[in-house]
Amino acid sequence: MAREPLQTLTEPMYYILLALTRECCGVDIMERVRELSHGRVTVGPGTLYAMLARFEETGIIRLTASQGRRKSYVITPQGMELLKKEFDRLRTLVSDGSPYLA
């Protein structure tokens, strides 16, 4: 059975949304993703702007400011719900695997 779009998030998607729990522009989002993932995840401009467009189209983030080419975004309540669901899903995966892998 095919998954619904955005039912689960990739690592870059998860960290982009996590970064947008506070208002950021594209360059700041890329830096926050690196910081939040302790350098494990990096997001290039092509991936970032494709994800931002998709997230904005689906109402997961919203544009908060636009000055020339610099645009800032923040997560919406719908996006926060999606992020929390993904967090819970990941926590369940870790909990289920802990007895076998810890």
C-alpha positions as CSV (number, residue, x, y, z in Angstrom):
1,M,0.0,0.0,0.0
2,A,1.4,3.4,-0.9
3,R,2.0,6.0,1.8
4,E,0.2,9.2,1.9
5,P,2.4,12.2,1.1
6,L,4.1,13.6,4.2
7,Q,2.8,10.7,6.3
8,T,6.4,10.1,7.4
9,L,9.2,12.5,7.1
10,T,12.7,12.1,5.8
11,E,15.5,13.2,8.0
12,P,16.0,16.5,6.1
13,M,12.3,17.2,6.2
14,Y,12.2,16.5,10.0
15,Y,15.1,18.8,10.7
16,I,13.8,21.6,8.4
17,L,10.5,21.6,10.3
18,L,12.3,21.5,13.6
19,A,14.4,24.5,12.5
20,L,11.2,26.3,11.7
21,T,9.9,26.1,15.2
22,R,11.3,29.6,15.2
23,E,11.2,32.0,12.2
24,C,14.1,31.5,9.8
25,C,15.2,32.4,6.3
26,G,16.8,29.8,4.0
27,V,20.4,30.3,5.0
28,D,19.5,30.2,8.7
29,I,17.4,27.0,8.2
30,M,20.5,25.3,6.6
31,E,22.6,26.3,9.6
32,R,20.0,25.3,12.1
33,V,19.6,21.9,10.5
34,R,23.4,21.4,10.9
35,E,23.3,22.6,14.5
36,L,20.2,20.5,15.5
37,S,21.6,17.4,14.0
38,H,25.1,18.0,15.4
39,G,26.5,18.2,11.8
40,R,25.0,14.8,10.8
41,V,22.5,16.2,8.4
42,T,23.1,18.9,5.9
43,V,20.6,20.4,3.5
44,G,21.7,22.0,0.2
45,P,19.8,24.9,-1.3
46,G,18.1,22.8,-4.0
47,T,16.7,20.4,-1.5
48,L,15.8,23.1,1.0
49,Y,13.9,25.3,-1.5
50,A,12.0,22.4,-3.0
51,M,10.9,21.3,0.5
52,L,10.0,24.8,1.5
53,A,7.8,25.1,-1.6
54,R,6.1,21.8,-0.9
55,F,5.6,22.6,2.8
56,E,4.2,26.0,2.0
57,E,1.8,24.5,-0.6
58,T,0.4,22.0,1.9
59,G,0.1,24.6,4.7
60,I,2.8,23.1,6.9
61,I,4.8,26.3,7.0
62,R,3.9,29.9,6.1
63,L,5.9,32.8,4.7
64,T,6.4,35.5,7.3
65,A,8.6,38.0,5.5
66,S,10.0,38.7,2.0
67,Q,12.7,41.2,1.2
68,G,14.0,40.7,-2.3
69,R,15.3,37.1,-2.6
70,R,15.4,36.6,1.2
71,K,12.2,34.9,2.5
72,S,11.5,33.9,6.1
73,Y,9.2,31.1,7.2
74,V,7.7,29.6,10.3
75,I,5.9,26.3,11.1
76,T,2.1,26.4,11.2
77,P,-0.1,24.7,13.8
78,Q,-0.7,22.0,11.2
79,G,3.0,21.6,10.6
80,M,3.6,21.4,14.4
81,E,1.0,18.6,14.6
82,L,2.8,16.7,11.8
83,L,6.2,17.2,13.5
84,K,4.9,15.9,16.8
85,K,3.4,12.9,15.1
86,E,6.7,12.1,13.5
87,F,8.5,12.6,16.8
88,D,6.1,10.1,18.4
89,R,6.5,7.6,15.6
90,L,10.3,7.8,15.9
91,R,10.1,7.4,19.7
92,T,7.9,4.3,19.2
93,L,10.4,2.8,16.8
94,V,13.2,3.3,19.3
95,S,11.1,1.9,22.1
96,D,10.2,-1.2,20.1
97,G,13.8,-1.8,19.1
98,S,15.4,-1.2,22.6
99,P,14.8,-4.7,24.0
100,Y,16.6,-6.2,21.1
101,L,19.4,-3.7,20.4
102,A,20.3,-2.0,23.7
